C-alpha cells in the first residue's frame, strides 16, 4: 500500500532523512521506532506532503506520492495525527472535528464520520460544544484522532499519540485504535514506548540518523539482542 524507497528529505540546508526504505501492506499495523531526532516525524511529514522529497520515492497504491500536496494526500486516503495534536484550542470539539472533513461536500457528509468518531470516543459527544483547549490531554488526543478519521482515511499515520495522555486513557485510545484497524484502516505508528508500540503492531522499522537500520516482526525484534539492548532497556 505504502512504499518509501531510499527516501531523502532536507530541512533547509540540513539533511534530516538520508536513506529511508519501508513498506506498509494493506491492513497492516507498522511502527516506526528510533531515538529523538532520528527522523520519524520527518518521514511522516514527507508522506503527507508537508516536506519535499530531495531524492528517492514514495508510492501509495502503486502511484507516486512525492509531489502531492497535503490536500491531495488526504484526498487519496491518508490522514496524519500530528505530534503535539495541533488542535485549535479556542474552537469547540465539534468544530475541530469538522476541520478534518473540510473537503466534505455537504453538512450531511459530515454526519456519518462524526457519528463514527462519537461511537469510538463517547466522551467527545458529551464535550462536543466545549472548547478543545478545556479538555484533558487524553481527550484532546481523542479529538486529534477523531479529526483525522473525519476524512475517512485508509492509511492513518499516528505521531506519538500517547504523549501527555493519562494511563487509563492510553488504554481507551488503544482499544479505539484496534477497532479502527479492525475496520480495515492501515496504520503507521511513531511511538517512544517500544513495548507499547510492539504490543500494538505486526512489524516495525528502526530509524537511526535518518536511515532505516533494522526491520522485523515483533518476535524478530524482541529476540534480537542488539535491539533489546537499545530499545528495551535490557543488557
Ligand atoms: P522526535 O522524536 O524528537 O520528534 P524524530 O525522530 O521525529 O524525533 P524529526 O523530528 O524528524 O525526528 O527530526 C529529524 C531531524 O531534523 C532532527 O535533527 C531535527 O532537529 C531536524 N528537524 C525536524 N524538523 C525540522 C524543521 N521543521 N526544520 C529544521 N529542522 C528540523
Boltz pocket constraint, residues with backbone or C-beta under 6 A from the ligand:
constraints:
  - pocket:
      binder: B
      contacts: [[A, 11], [A, 12], [A, 14], [A, 15], [A, 16], [A, 34], [A, 35], [A, 36], [A, 37], [A, 38], [A, 39], [A, 40], [A, 41], [A, 42], [A, 43], [A, 83]]
      max_distance: 6.0
